[in-house]
C-alpha cells in the first residue's frame, strides 16, 4: 500500500488487518449503489411488471412477462462484455468508477419514463415499454457490473468481504423498502396513472443521485490496474466456464435468485387474490426486510467461524422451511399468523444473499492465481448474466402459466388462477432452494483454501 494511501485513511476505524480505507463511512457510501440497484430491480419485478403493467396500464400478462424477458435478456448478454470492458479500461480515473458518472443520468431518465402510459394499444404499449426496459437495463449494466467488480478489490480478506457485503446488503434492503413503497407514493400523489407518473419522476431523480456518493467513497488499486491483459473476451469466457468453483457458485446463486424472483413477482398477487388483502403485501414485505436487517449482524458474527458455503446451506434450509406454509395458508387464517412467516423467511434469505456475493470475490482470487490477471469485471458480469437471464425466464414462465389458466385484469379470479399463484409463490422457490442445497455439496473454496491462495498471491507480488 502506498504511503499516501495510509496517510489519507483512518486505520483505527478500519477492518483489522485490511485496507485502512475500509471504514464504516466508506462502506456505507459504497452501499448507496445497492440502494439504487435494488430500488430499480425490485420495483420493476414486484410492482411494475406484476401490478402496474397488468392492473394500471392494462397490458396483457403474457405481454408483460415478455417485456421483462426481452429487456433482461438483452441486459444479460451485455453484462460479460461490460465486465471485460471494465477489466481492460486504463483511464486515469480508474477502471470501474468513471462508469458511475456515465450511467447515472440515463438510468434515472429511463426509469421515470417507464411509469407513463403512452397509448391504449396493446402493441403500442408493448413496443414502448420494451424499448425503455432495454435502455434502462443497459444503463443499469453500465453501473452495476463495475460496481460489483469493485467489491473484491476494495476488500481482500475472507471475512472483510463478508463485512463489506453486509453493508451492501443493508443498502439493498433499503432499496427494496423504497421500491415497495412506490405504490404508496403514487397513491399520495393522487393514485391512478397520474400518481404513478409523478412517483416515477421522483424515483428517477432519487436513483441517479447516489452514484455521486459511490464515486466519492470508493477506490481502486493502482497495482491491479497496472497489470496488462492480452486475453480476449472469448478466451476469458472459456476459462471462466472451466472454473469448477465458479460453476458451483453460479449454480447455487442462480437457484437462490430464481427463488427470490418468483416470490417477488408473485407475492403481491398472492395477497391480492389468494388472501384478498392487497394492502397486506407492504406489511409482509416490511416484516421480511426488518428481519433481514436485524439478522445480518448476527450472521456476520457467525460467518467468522464457519465456511461460507456451510452458512449458505443453513440459510437456504431455513428460508425454504419458513416459506412453505404459504402453500397451505387460507384467507380464514388469523391475520397475525400470516405475518409470522415472512420475517422467519427473511432470516434465512439474509445469509443466502450475503454469502453468494462474498464467495464471488474468493473465486476471483483463485482465478488470479491461475491467470495472473485481475478479472473481477468479467466474473461479476457473468454472474449478473446468468442471474438475470434465469430470473427473467422463471418470471416469464410464471406469467405464461397465469395467462394459460385465465388470469385477467379484474379483481375476481378463478380457482385455477388462485391455485397457480399459490403454488408458484410457495412451491416454486422451495424446489429451487432445494436444488441450490444439492449444488453446494463439496464446494472446495473453503476458508483454509482461500488463506492459502492469498498467501500465494502476496508472495508473487513481492
N, C-alpha and C positions, 0 to 999 in steps of 0.2 A: 504493500500500500504506500502511496506517495506521502511525502511529508505534508504537503498542502492539504491532502485529504484529512489527515489526522488533526491538523490544526483547526479545521473548519467543523469538526464533529464534536459530539458530546459523549465521550467514552463512558462516563458514569451512568448514562441513561440507555446505553445500547444493550443489545443482547450479548451476554457474556461470551467471549471467545469469537465474536463475529465482527463484521464491519461496523465501526463506531457510528456510522451514519444510520444504522438500522435502529432508530429511536421510535418511541410511540408516536411522536408528532409526524415524522416522515411516513411511518407505516399507515397512519390514519389518512394522510394526504393521498398516498398511493391507493388506498381503499376507495377513495372517491370515484375512481374509474369504474369500480364494480357497482357502485350505486347507479351510475348511468347505464351500464350494460344491462343490468338486471331490470331496471325500470323499463327499458325498451323491450327486452325479450319476454318478460313476464306479462307486461300489459298487452303485448301482441298475442301471446299464447293463451292467456287466461281470460282476457276481456275482448280484445279487438276481433280476433278470428271467431271465437266461440260465441260472443254476445253481440258486439257492435255490428259486425257484418251480417249476421243472420237475423238478429232481433231489431236492430235500429235501421240499418241500411236496407235490409230485406233481401240480401244476396242468398241464393240457394246454398244449402250446406255443402253439397259436393263441390260447388264452385269456390266456396270459402276455403275449403280444405285444399283445393288445387292452387289457389293464390299462394298459400303458405308453402306448399310443396315446391312450386316453381321458384319462388323467391329464395327459399332456403337452399334449394339445390344449386342455383347459380352462386349464391353466397358460399356454400360449402366448397365448391370447386375453386373459388378464388382464395380460400384460406391457405393451402400449402404454398401457392405462388406468393402470397403476401408474406408468409413466414420466411420463405427463402429470400425474397427481396430484402427484407429487413436484416437477414443474416449477412447479405452482401453489401449493404449500404455502408459507405465510408464518409458520411457527411461530418463536418467538424462539430455539429451539434449532437452527433450520436447516430447509432443505427436505428433505434426504435423511437426515441422521444419526439423527433420532428413530426411524426405522423399524428401525434396527439393534437397538434395545432392544425394540420391539414384536414383532418377528418371531422372535427367537431361541428363546424357550421353546416355542411351538407347533411350530417346526421340529424341535427335539430330541425332543419327545414323539412326534410322528407318525412320525419316523424309527425310534425304538425299537420302536413297535408293529408296524411293517411286518415284523419278523423273527419274529413269532409265528404259529403255525398254529392258527386258531380252530376248524376243523372239517375233516372228511374230504370233505365235499360239494364237488363242483366248482363249483356255482353259489354256494354259501356263501362259499367262498374267493374266487371272482371278485368278489363284491359287497364283501367285507371289504377286500380289497387295493385295489380300485378306489377305494373311498371314502377310504381312508387316503392313497393316492397323490395324490388330488386335494387333500386337506388339506395334505399335505407340499408339493405343488407351489405352492399359493397362498402358503404361508408362505415358501418359497424365493424366490418372486417379490417378496414384500414386502421381502426383504433384498437380493437380487442386483441388481435393477434400479436402486434408488437407489445401491447400492454402485458399480456400473459407471458410473453417471452422474456420480459424484464425480471420476472419474479425469481427464477433460479440464478440470475446474475446478481441481483441485489442481496439475496440470502444464499450463502453457500453451504451451510451446515444442515444436517438431517433434521434437527429439532428447530433450527431457526426458520427453515422453510415452513414448517408446520405453524410456527407462531405468526409469520407474515401472512400465511394463508388464513389464519384465524381473523386477523384484521380485515383481510379481503372479504372473508365470508360475512363478517358483520356488515360491511358495505353492501354485500349482495342482499342481505336480509332487509336492510333499509330500502334498497331499490325495489325489492319485492313488495314491501309495505306501501311504498309510493305508487307502484303500479296498480296494486289492488284498489287504492283509494281513488283511482281515476273516475270510476262510476259516481262516487260521492261528489267529487269535484264538479263533474258535468252536471249533476243534479243541482249543485249550489249555484251554477250559472244558468239555471232555468230548465235543465233537462232537455231531452229530445235531441235532434240533430244539432240545433244551435248550441246547446250546452256542451256537446262533445267537440264542436269546432273551437270554442273558447278554451276548453280544457286542453285540447291538443296544442294550441298555440302556446299556452303557459308551459306545458310539459316540454315542448320543443326547446324553449329557452333554458329550462332547468337541466336538460340532459346535455346541452352543449357547454355550459359554463364550467362544470367540474374538471374538464380536461386541462384547463389552465392550471388548476391546483395540482393535478397529477404531474404535469410537466415540471412544475416548480419544485416538487418534493421528491421526485425520483432521480435516479442517476444511472450511469453506465460505467463500465470498467474499461479504461483505455487499453489494458493488456488483452482483453477479449477482442476489442475492435481491431487491434493491430495485427492479428493473425490473418494471413492470406487464405484464400479459398479458391480451389480450382475445380471443385466438384459441381457437376451440372445438376439441375433440378431433377432430371430423370434418374441419374445415378444416386442422388441423395434419397429419393423416394424408395428406390430399390433397396438401398442399405437399411433404411428405416423399417421397411417391411420385413427384413430378415432379423430384426432385433427382437429376440424372444420375449424379453421382459416388457418391451413396449407393446407387443401384440397382446400379451396377457392383460396389461394395464388398460389398453384401449378396449378390450372386450368387457372387462368388468365396469369400466366407466360408461360405455355405451348403454349397457343394460340398466345401470342405475339412473342415467339421464332419461332414457325412454320411460322409465317408471315415473319420474317426476313430470315429464311432458304429458303423459297420459292423465295423471292426476290434475295437472294444471289446466288441461283442455276440458276435462270432464267435470271437475268439482263444482263449477258454477251451475252447470246443467243438473248435476245431482241434487243440489239444494233447491233448485228451481222446480224441477219436475218430479223427482223422487220424494223429496221431503216436503215440497210445497211451500218452502220458506226461502225465497231467493235472498233476502237480506241476511240470512244466517251464513252465507258464503263469506262475507267480510269478517264476521265474528270468528268463524272457524279458522280462517287464514291468519287472523291476528293471534289467536291462541297458538297456532302452529309455529308462527315466526317467533313469538315470545319464548316458546320452549327451545327453539333453536338457539336464540341469543343466550339464554340462561345456561344451556348445556355446553356451549362451546368452550368456556374456560375450564370446565370440568374435564371434557375430552382432551383439552390441551395439556392438562397436567398428567392425565393417564397416558397420553401419547409419548411422554418422555420415558416410559417404562416398557413399552411394547413395540413390536414391529407394526408398520403402517397397514400392511395387508391384513394382519390379525384384527386390528380395530375396524377396518373396513367390513370384514365379515360379521363382526359383532353388531355393527350398526345396521347392516342390511337385514340381519335376522330380526332385530328389534323393530325396525321400520315395517317389515313385512307383516309380522305378527300383530302390530298395533293397528294397521290399516285394514286388515281383513274383515273386522266387524262391519265395515260399510257394505259388505256383500249381503248382510242379513238385516241391516237396520230398517226400521219402518217409521213412517211419519207418526205413528201412535206411540213410539217410544218416548220416554221423558226427554224433554229438550236438553236438559243438562247432561244426560248420558251421551247424546250425540257429540257434545262438545268435549268429552273426555278423550276421544280417540285422536283428534288432530294434534294436540300437544304431545301425546305419547309417541306418535309417529315422528314428530319433529325432533325428538331426542335422537332417534336413530338416523334420520336424514342428515342431521348436523355433522356427524362423524363420517358418514359416507361421502358427502360432498367435500369435506375438509381433507380427507386422506387422498382422494384421487388426484387432486391438483398438486398436493405436496409431493406425491410419488413421482409426478412427471419430471420435476427438477432432478431427482436422483437418477432417472433414466437418461436424462441429458448428460449428466456427468459420466455415466457409463459409456455413452456414445463418444464423448470427448476422449476418453481413454483409448477407444478403438480407432477413431479417425484423426485425432489431433485438432479437430475443429470445434468451435462453439456454435452449435446449430439449434439453439433454443427456438428460433423462429420457425423452422420447418417442423419441429416436433409440436410446437403449440398450434401451428396451422393445421397439421394432420389431425391432431386431437380435436380441434374445432370442426374440421371437415366431417369426420365420421360421426361426431356428436350431432351436428346439425342435420346431416342427411338422414341418419337413423331416426332422430326425433321427429323430423317433418314427415317421413314415411309413416311412422307409427300414428301420428295425428291424422294424416290423410286417410289411412285405413280406418281409423276410428270414425271419422266423419262419413266415409263411404258406407260403413255399416249402418250408421244412424239414418242416412238417406235411404238405404235399401229397406229398412224396416218402417219407414214412413215418418221420419222427423220433419216437422214443419215449423213455421214462424210462430204460430198461435201458442197460447199458454196451455192448451189442452193437448196431451199426447196420449197415444195408445199404450196399452200394457206392454206391447213388444218394444216400444221405444224406451220406456222407463226401465224395463229389464235390461236392455242393451246398455243404457247409461250406467246402471248399477254394476254390471259385470265388467265393463271397460274400466270404470273408476277403481274398483277394488281388486278384481281378479287379475286383470292385465298387469298392473305393477307388481303384484306378488309373484307372478310367473317370471318376469324379467329379473327381479331381485334374487329369486332362487337360482337363476342361471348365472348371475354375477357371482354368487357364493361358490358355485361349482367352478367357475373360471379362475377364481382367486386361489384355488388349491395349488400348492407348490410354487408360489411366486418367489423368485430367487433373490430379489434385490432387498435383502434384509438390512437392518441397522449395522450389523457387523460388516457385511459386504460393502456397504456404502462407505464406511470408515476406511476400509482398505483402498477403495477407489480414490477417495480424497487424498489419502497419503501418497498414492502413486502420482496423482496429478500435481501435487505440491512438489514432489521430488523432481518431476520432469520440468517444472517451471524454474528451478534453480539454475 
